[in-house]
Structure formats: C-alpha cells, structure tokens
Amino acid sequence: MDLVPELDLSTPTPETPPPKRRELYIDAFRGLMVLVMVQGHLFDRLLDPAVREAPWYAFQHMFHGSTAPGFLFASGFVAGLPRAPLSLRASLRRTRRLLFVLAVGYWLHLPWLSLWKTMNEASPRQREILFSCDALQVIAVTQLFVILLQWVVGRRWTLAAAAIALAVTAAAPGVWASDLASHLPEPLAPYLDNSSGSRFPVFPYSAFVLAGTLAGAVLGRVEPRERRRRALGAGIGLLALGTGLALALEGWVDFWGPSPAYVFVRLGGLLLLLLVVEGAARVKVPGIRPLALFGHETLLVYALHLYLLFGGIVTGPSPLGRHDQLGLPAALAVLVLMLPVLLAAAWLWRTAKRRAPREAQLLLVFVTTWFLWEFVMRPW
C-alpha cells in the first residue's frame, strides 16, 4: 500500500479535469528515502556496538539525519499534486486511507494483541512507546489537517499551509522548552515534543510534511524546466537561510533538535536531491524503476522491514532473531538479501491491486476486521 493516497483515477466528471498519474521521479525520490531508511535501521539493529563506535558510523549516522525529514517531505509531495479543494468523495477516500495509516502507526507500537491487557498491564515505558508520535502518525495527522485546510481556505490553501509551516518551525524551540506537553493527556502529549520519547513530534517535523505538500502543489504541476528552476532557487535559498540561522542560534538552540536552522537546511538539501533524482529518472539510470517501486508501496515496505528487523505482536519474533553483533560485511550481506524480499513484496502487492483491485481491497478489509476482532475480544 502506498503511504499516501493515490490520485483519483476514477472517471472524471464534467467539473473536474482528468487526473494525471504522477511522474517516475516522484516515486523514485520516495523510494530513495525508504531505501536509505531501511539501511539505517538495519545497521542500528544488527551492527556490533563496537563497530558503531567507528568514526565512519558517526558520519553516516549524521547523513541519515536527512532520511526521516526526506521520508516526511516525500510523503507530502503526492498529496499536494491534485488541485484543491478535492471533491467530497475524494476527500473522504483520502481521509479513510490516512486514518488507516494512522492506525498502522499505532499498531506497530502495541505491546500486546489485546485491548484489555494493554489498558491494564502496560508499563509506563510501554505506554510511552504506544502513544509516541512516529513517522506514520505525524504524516497522517498533518495530511488530515491539510484536507481540512483545503476545505476551509480553498484554492489559497498553499499560502495558509506555508504560513503554518513557518509558524510550526519558529515555535518548535519554545514548545520544546515550555514543558507544555506535561499538561496534556497522555495520548496527546507526544505530539508536541520529544519529552515522552517521540522521535517525530509535530513541532517541528510536521513542517516537513507541509513543505512536501507545498512542493507538490508548486513544483509538481509545472513543466520540467520551470520546476527545475524553481527547485534550484528554493533549495539554494533555504540552505543559505538555514546556514545563517545556524550561526545566529549557535549556543541557544540545539541544531539537531527543534532548531529552525535544521528544518531549513534539510529542506534545501531535499529540494536539491529531488533535482538529482529527477535527472536520473530523465536519463533512465539503471535501477530507477525498482527504486520507484519502493516509493510507490512505501507503507508496505516500511511495515515489512520493521517486522524483518524487530518482529511484531501479530507476526511474532523477527526472522533475524537476536543477531545484533554483526560486522560490517555481514550486515551488508543481510541488507543485500533483504532488498529483493522487500522488492518482491512491493511488486506482488502492486500487481494484485492493478489486476484485482476489489479483491485487494477486500483483503485489507478482512485483515483489518480480523485484527480488530482479536484485539477487542482477547481477554489477555
């Protein structure tokens, strides 16, 4: 399943022009973010702690700081492509899919396949993990907010979204320092800051999703030459702004935390990387289509790689067991073997959706219903 809703490919009505399929470079960019994320998670999970002390690992870990923002940014890009406001039917369809993404995000954090045991026996640490705001949560809630914004503001939603993204970015240091999260209910507090263990709270990470939707609206709809000109100018400008802010805020705000400088530097780099990926797609670099397949089925790849590395409450322990003391060659070998599995799963699911869309939808409904039944009915 795609991490964000597909464009509406149903029969167009007289008042809505026929939608277009997104271009290859968009999915290839998203696939690159997913691929680097898989590599980072695998190294964190399997490499020997002594290996992770090496200088090269610290460097690659710093490089992977762009993976999460890129994943969030790419998730929003496709959502910004259709012209707003969407029809009521399209909005409801997208809302349903985003709620599914949000549910998957919480499912991945469940300590047990039992509502009653989770409510009565979860430790404070388990509740922190359950309610933490991870990538899927911030993607889903931000894109749900964008749908609402489009209905309220209409065609000027991009200006409103840009203002909100700037406000979220600017307010992040104050929100993190305010201890406001401690005064909110346990399920809501993790959305504000990282005090309860959230890796991607709304402040500031929602700004990356909003920026992605803006990029989709402003860059994704124009002809390629104009898109490249805009992306290059915006990328360089954001890098310069972020660098200047980093120097101005040094000693005041942690660059790797809620700093606005971090947001602007990452967004500038992501726009320039988008140009590189588009160029690779334009000249048909070998491997670009498998990369795009990863990007087309991001939710499936995201959930499957987490199971392969960490296991799950329904699927059982990780197939890799407790192999967390591998050297670099062995970890690279595991990565090389894992990628074809992820690619095959993505291809099979995409093929199933194309050849038997109703059956694929029924399968999702069946699995979701079964899970909810088990989750609610199991006493322990």
C-alpha positions in Angstrom: 0.0 0.0 0.0 1.1 3.5 -0.8 1.9 5.7 2.2 -0.2 8.5 0.9 -3.4 8.3 -1.1 -3.2 7.7 -4.8 -4.6 10.3 -7.2 -8.2 9.7 -8.0 -8.2 7.7 -11.2 -11.9 7.2 -11.5 -13.9 8.5 -14.4 -13.7 12.3 -14.4 -16.8 14.4 -14.0 -17.5 17.5 -16.2 -16.4 19.8 -13.5 -13.1 18.0 -12.7 -10.4 17.5 -15.4 -8.9 14.0 -15.9 -6.2 13.4 -13.3 -2.7 12.5 -14.3 -0.5 9.8 -12.9 2.5 11.1 -11.0 5.8 11.0 -12.7 8.6 8.5 -12.2 10.9 10.8 -10.4 8.4 11.4 -7.5 8.2 7.7 -6.6 12.0 7.3 -7.2 12.7 10.1 -4.7 10.4 8.5 -2.2 11.9 5.1 -2.8 15.4 6.5 -2.2 14.3 7.8 1.2 12.8 4.4 2.1 15.9 2.6 0.9 18.3 4.7 3.0 15.9 4.4 6.0 16.0 0.6 5.7 19.8 0.6 5.6 20.0 2.9 8.6 17.5 0.8 10.6 19.4 -2.4 9.7 22.7 -1.0 10.7 21.3 0.3 14.0 19.7 -3.1 14.7 22.4 -5.6 13.6 25.8 -4.0 13.8 28.1 -4.8 16.7 28.2 -2.0 19.2 32.0 -1.8 18.8 31.5 -1.2 15.0 29.1 1.6 15.7 31.8 3.4 17.7 33.8 3.9 14.5 34.1 7.4 13.0 32.6 6.3 9.7 29.4 5.2 11.5 29.0 8.6 13.2 29.4 10.2 9.8 26.8 8.0 8.1 24.5 8.5 11.2 24.7 12.3 10.6 23.9 11.7 6.9 20.9 9.7 7.9 19.6 12.8 9.7 18.1 13.6 6.3 16.3 10.3 5.9 13.4 11.0 8.3 12.8 14.6 7.0 13.0 13.2 3.4 10.5 10.5 4.2 8.1 13.0 5.6 8.7 15.5 2.8 8.2 12.8 0.1 5.0 11.6 1.7 3.5 15.0 1.4 4.6 15.7 -2.2 2.0 13.5 -3.9 -0.7 14.8 -1.6 0.0 18.3 -2.9 -0.4 17.4 -6.6 -4.2 17.3 -7.0 -5.8 20.7 -7.3 -7.8 21.7 -4.2 -10.3 21.6 -2.9 -11.0 18.0 -3.6 -14.5 16.6 -4.2 -16.2 15.4 -1.1 -15.9 11.8 -2.4 -12.1 12.2 -3.0 -11.6 13.9 0.4 -13.5 11.1 2.2 -11.4 8.4 0.3 -8.2 10.2 1.3 -9.3 10.6 4.9 -10.1 6.9 5.1 -6.7 5.9 3.9 -4.9 8.4 6.2 -6.8 7.0 9.1 -5.6 3.6 8.1 -2.0 4.9 8.0 -2.5 6.4 11.5 -3.9 3.1 12.8 -0.9 1.2 11.4 1.4 3.6 13.2 -0.2 2.7 16.5 -0.4 -1.0 15.6 3.4 -1.1 15.2 3.7 0.2 18.8 1.2 -2.1 20.5 2.7 -4.2 23.4 0.1 -7.0 23.1 -2.7 -8.1 20.8 -5.2 -7.4 23.5 -7.0 -4.2 24.3 -7.7 -5.2 27.9 -4.2 -6.3 28.6 -2.8 -3.1 27.0 -5.1 -1.0 29.1 -4.5 -2.8 32.4 -1.0 -4.2 32.3 1.1 -1.8 30.1 4.0 -0.3 32.0 4.8 3.4 31.8 7.5 2.7 29.3 5.2 0.6 27.1 2.6 3.4 27.2 5.2 5.9 26.1 6.1 3.7 23.2 2.4 3.1 22.3 1.5 6.8 22.2 4.7 8.1 20.8 4.4 10.2 17.7 6.4 8.3 15.0 6.7 8.9 11.2 3.3 7.5 10.3 1.5 9.4 13.0 2.9 12.8 12.0 2.3 12.1 8.3 -1.3 11.1 8.9 -2.3 13.9 11.2 -0.6 16.6 9.1 -2.2 15.4 5.9 -5.6 15.2 7.6 -5.1 18.8 8.7 -4.2 19.7 5.1 -7.5 18.2 3.8 -9.4 20.3 6.4 -7.3 23.4 5.5 -8.1 22.9 1.8 -11.9 22.8 2.5 -11.7 25.9 4.7 -9.4 28.1 2.7 -10.0 26.7 -0.8 -7.5 27.4 -3.6 -5.4 29.7 -1.4 -4.6 26.8 0.9 -0.9 26.9 -0.2 -0.4 30.3 1.4 -2.1 29.2 4.6 0.0 26.0 4.7 3.2 27.9 4.1 2.3 30.3 7.0 1.5 27.4 9.3 4.7 25.5 8.3 6.7 28.6 9.2 4.8 29.0 12.5 5.5 25.4 13.4 9.2 25.8 12.6 9.6 29.0 14.5 7.6 27.8 17.6 9.4 24.5 17.9 12.2 25.6 20.3 9.7 27.4 22.6 7.3 24.4 22.6 10.1 22.0 23.5 11.3 24.3 26.3 7.8 25.1 27.6 7.0 21.8 29.3 3.5 22.2 27.8 3.4 18.5 26.9 3.3 17.5 30.6 -0.1 19.3 31.0 -1.8 17.4 28.1 -3.4 13.9 28.2 -1.1 11.0 27.7 -2.1 10.2 24.1 -1.7 13.9 23.0 1.4 14.9 24.8 3.8 13.1 22.5 2.6 15.1 19.5 4.2 18.3 20.9 7.8 17.4 21.7 10.3 14.6 22.4 9.9 14.6 26.2 8.0 11.4 26.2 10.2 9.6 23.7 8.6 10.7 20.4 11.0 10.7 17.5 9.0 12.9 15.2 6.6 15.2 17.1 4.5 17.8 15.2 7.0 20.5 16.3 9.0 20.7 14.1 8.5 17.6 11.9 5.1 18.5 10.7 6.7 21.3 8.8 8.4 18.7 6.5 5.1 17.2 5.6 3.6 20.6 5.0 6.6 21.6 2.9 6.2 18.4 0.9 2.6 19.2 0.1 3.6 22.7 -0.9 6.3 21.4 -3.2 3.8 19.0 -4.8 1.5 21.9 -5.5 4.1 24.5 -6.6 6.6 22.2 -8.3 4.7 19.1 -9.3 2.2 20.8 -11.6 4.6 22.9 -13.7 6.6 21.9 -16.8 10.0 20.3 -16.1 12.2 23.2 -17.0 10.3 25.6 -14.7 10.2 23.0 -12.0 14.0 22.6 -12.0 14.5 26.4 -12.0 12.2 26.8 -9.0 13.6 23.9 -7.1 17.2 25.0 -7.6 16.4 28.6 -6.4 14.4 27.4 -3.4 17.0 24.8 -2.5 19.9 27.2 -2.5 17.9 29.9 -0.7 16.8 27.5 2.0 20.3 26.2 2.5 21.6 29.8 2.8 18.8 30.7 5.2 19.4 27.6 7.4 23.1 28.2 7.5 22.7 31.8 8.6 20.2 30.8 11.3 22.5 28.0 12.5 25.2 30.6 13.1 22.8 33.0 14.7 21.3 30.4 17.0 24.5 28.6 17.9 24.6 28.1 21.7 20.9 29.0 22.0 19.1 26.2 20.2 20.3 22.6 19.5 20.7 22.3 15.8 19.9 18.6 15.9 16.7 19.2 17.9 14.0 21.8 17.3 16.1 24.4 15.6 14.6 26.2 12.6 18.0 26.1 11.1 17.8 22.3 11.0 14.4 22.5 9.1 15.6 24.9 6.5 18.9 23.2 5.8 17.2 19.8 5.5 14.5 21.2 3.2 17.1 22.9 1.0 19.1 19.8 0.7 16.0 17.7 -0.1 15.0 20.0 -2.9 18.4 19.8 -4.5 18.3 16.0 -4.1 14.9 15.9 -5.8 16.6 17.6 -8.8 19.3 14.9 -8.9 16.7 12.1 -8.7 14.6 13.8 -11.4 17.7 14.0 -13.6 18.4 10.3 -13.0 14.9 9.4 -14.0 15.0 11.6 -17.1 18.1 9.8 -18.4 16.8 6.4 -17.2 19.6 5.5 -14.9 19.6 1.7 -14.3 17.7 0.8 -11.1 15.5 3.8 -11.1 12.3 1.8 -11.7 12.9 -0.7 -8.8 13.6 2.4 -6.7 10.3 3.9 -7.8 8.5 0.6 -6.9 9.8 1.0 -3.4 8.4 4.6 -3.4 5.1 3.5 -4.7 4.5 1.0 -1.9 6.1 2.8 0.9 3.7 1.7 3.7 4.2 -2.0 2.8 7.9 -1.6 2.7 8.0 0.4 5.9 6.0 -2.1 7.9 7.6 -5.2 6.4 11.2 -4.1 7.0 10.3 -3.3 10.6 8.9 -6.8 11.0 12.0 -8.4 9.5 14.3 -6.4 11.8 12.2 -6.2 15.0 9.3 -8.6 14.7 5.7 -7.8 15.7 2.9 -8.6 18.1 0.9 -10.5 15.5 3.7 -11.8 13.2 6.0 -13.0 16.0 9.7 -12.6 16.6 12.0 -11.2 13.9 13.2 -13.8 11.4 16.7 -12.4 12.1 16.5 -13.4 15.8 18.9 -11.6 18.0 21.7 -11.2 15.5 22.8 -7.8 16.8 26.5 -8.3 16.8 27.4 -8.5 13.2 30.4 -7.0 11.5 30.0 -4.6 8.6 30.4 -7.2 5.8 27.7 -9.5 7.4 25.3 -6.6 7.9 25.8 -5.5 4.2 25.1 -9.1 3.2 21.8 -9.1 5.2 20.9 -5.8 3.5 21.6 -7.2 0.1 19.4 -10.3 0.8 16.6 -8.2 2.4 16.2 -5.8 -0.5 14.9 -8.4 -3.0 12.4 -9.6 -0.4 11.0 -6.1 0.0 11.0 -5.5 -3.7 9.2 -8.7 -4.4 6.5 -7.9 -1.8 6.1 -4.4 -3.2 5.7 -5.9 -6.8 3.2 -8.5 -5.7 1.0 -6.1 -3.9 1.1 -3.5 -6.7 0.3 -6.2 -9.2 -2.6 -7.5 -7.1 -4.0 -4.0 -6.8 -3.9 -3.4 -10.5 -5.2 -6.8 -11.6 -7.8 -7.4 -8.9 -8.4 -4.1 -7.1 -11.7 -5.1 -5.5 -10.2 -8.4 -4.1 -7.1 -6.5 -2.8 -9.4 -4.0 -1.0 -11.5 -6.9 0.4 -8.2 -8.5 1.7 -7.4 -5.3 3.5 -10.9 -5.1 5.0 -10.7 -8.8 6.1 -7.3 -8.4 7.7 -8.3 -5.2 9.5 -11.6 -6.7 10.7 -9.8 -9.8 12.0 -7.2 -7.8 13.8 -9.9 -5.6 15.5 -11.9 -8.6 16.5 -8.9 -10.3 18.0 -7.7 -7.1 19.7 -11.0 -6.4 21.3 -12.1 -9.9 22.2 -8.9 -11.3 23.6 -9.2 -11.0 27.4 -5.4 -11.4 27.9 
